[in-house]
Amino acid sequence: MEYLKRAAAENDVAQEDERIQAVVKEMLTNIKLQGEPVVREYAKQFDNWQGDFILSEQKKQALIDQVPQRVKDDIDFAHRQIKRFAEAQRDSLRSFEIETEEGVRLGQQVLPVECAGCYVPGGRYAHAASALMSVATAKAAGVPFIVACSPPRGDSINPAVAYAMHVAGADVILEMGGVHAVATMAYGLFTNKPADILVGPGNAYVAEAKRMLFGEVGIDVFAGPTESAIIADKHADPMTIAVDLVSQAEHGPNSPVWLFTDSRELGEKVLEIMPKVIADMPNADVCEAAWRDHGVVILGDSREEVAKVSDQWACEHLQVLADDLEWWKANLNNYGSLFLGEGSTVSHGDKCSGTNHILPTKKAARYSGGLNVQKFMKVLTYQELSEEANLVFSAAGSRISRTEGMEGHARACDWRLRKYFPETEWDFHVYNQKRYC
């Protein structure tokens, strides 16, 4: 393995992380103790917002009326794809019941959470697709109450974002962003509906707020800056690679883009043309910073080594521009979402193909997938044992409990053995509990 380009910036951002953690911790503590009044203070401080937070039906309709019909059509199209895929995910997880032994029924029920909080970022860009990704997926899961929020810009949230939230099925839309919005959804402020799970991308403060609240509520993923990698062989078009890397670099100056290849010639050609493609962008400064500080090009000896490197980096978005796509699909294991072939660009997944774009970063793809319908659902198990089945199961449970030193557990089984089988003589210790009623 050889680096043709290394990241210029240090990956160690511990000092900045500590500063963010301190700010978020203080805000969350204040909000938990003081509630809605301090949220209003934060909204005024950060967004110069002093109006109502819950988007009224009248204002929502006025915002929707501002959205051009073609934009509505595109959002509707994307919504259909995302909804269809989420429903297929939902149908892949089912309730069932089996009889494992005579008199023993075991089963699982698959139920949605009661309330989901969906964060939709609204800083540099108007993330209408993010609204669809979170809200529509929660809706497909059957979540009965969905709260969505997005930071206002001026006197409202973005009209296209409002339309996307509406189409996807949000029950309440909050014109609010940042840490105070995350906390508001978690604690049910202004809605009296505390969220069971918080989902959606956001800046470092939003991500840290979700991390700190995890445990009190569920979250989708521990999110960092967007990451994108391309695996390419000698047959790939270097211009396609450069265009796609730059398209993802525009997420922000701290968004890594990586190329893994077994072709030195291809890697060097991409390095040569990247500055030119970046210069064509209207936000060239953002893309240039991301490429300069976080761009990486790695040369491997073989496709096997390239696959190994890719799995070690465990990228959020992974494109494969190489021959034998089925081999790559079978041999790649760690990624948030996989884009196979030149016809599949990350932009498709980000906006409209149907798979979710809220994905794991910072190597979390080693142990987790991205947001999916199952994140909003709980697998609840149950069991029912007949009296007769206790002859075997309570006996085994009693002995195992005493092996572990857990006398109370053993006695719960012993009670049933003595109660259901009073005439039986046992060849192991069965406690004879005195009855007090």
C-alpha positions, 0 to 999 in steps of 0.5 A: 500500500502506498499513499499517492496523497495524504491528508494535510490536516491532522485528524486529532481534533480532541481539543475542538471536540472538548470545547463542543462537548462543554458547550453542548453539555451546558445547553442540555443541562440548562434546557433540562432544568429550565425547559421552554423559556431557555429554549426561547432564549437560545433561539433568539441568541442563535437564530434571532428567532422570537416567533412561534416554533410550531409551524402553523397550517396557514404558514406551512401552506404559504411556504408550500405555495412558494415551491415551484411545481417542478421542485414539488414533482422532484421531491414527490419522485424522491419520496416515492423511491424512499418510501418504497425501499423503506416499506420493503425493509419493514416487510423483511422484519416480521412478527412470528411465534414458534413452539420450541418444545411441547408446551413452550411458545416463543415469539417476537412482535415488531412494533414501532416506537411511539414518537420520532424526532427528525432533525433536518439541517439547514445551514449551508444548504436546504436539505429537502432530501434529508427531510424525506430520508428521516420522516418518510422512513419513520412513517413507513415504520408506522411511527404514530407521531413524528416531530421534524425540525429545521433551523429557520433562515430569516422568518421561516424554514426553507419552503422546499424543506417544509414541503418535503416534511409535509409530503413525508408525513411529519405531524409537527414541524418545528422552526428550530435548529441546533442543540436546543432543537434536539433537546426540545424533541428529546424532552417533548417541549412545545409538543408534550411528545418526548421523542423515543428516537432522534435521527438526522444529520447535523453539525458537530453540535447537533451530533454531540447533543444526540450523542449525549442524549443517547440512553435517554433516547435512541439515536440513528448513528454517531455522525461526523463529517460526510465521507466518500470513497471511490474504488477504481481500477485502470478501466475507470474514467478519471474525469468521472472520479474527479467529478464525483469526488468534488461533488462530495467535497462540497459538503464542507471543508472537513468532508474527507474524499478518498480514492483507492486504486490499483492503478498508479496511472489512474491515481496520478491522473486524478491528482492532476485534474482534481484542482481543475475540476475544483476550480470549476465549482461555484463553491471552489473554496469549500471543495479545495479545503476538503481536498487539500486537508482531507483528500487521500489517494491510496495505491494498492498492489491488487484488488484484494489489497484495495478491498482490504484497505477499503474495509479498514477505512469503513467509509460512509459512501463507497463507489466502485468504478471497476470491472467485475462488480459482483466480485466487489459486492461479495468482498466488501464488508464495511461501508454505509452505502455501496454504489456499484458502477459508473451509472451509480453516483453518491448523489443518487443515494443522497437525493432520490434513488431510495436508499437512505443517506443518513449513514455511519461515519468515523469507521462506524460502518464496521459495526453498524448500518445507516438509518433504516426503517428498523431503527424506528422499530422494536423487536419485542420477544415473549414466551408462554410455558405450560405447567407441564413444560416446567418439569423440564424448564424450571428444573434446568433453570434452577440448576443453572441459577445455582451454578451461577450463585443466583439463589433467588432465580433458582427459588423462582423455578423451585417454587413452580416445581413444588407447586406443579409437581408436589409428589415428585422426588427430586434428585437435585436441591429444590428449595421448599418455600414456606407459603405465607398466604 
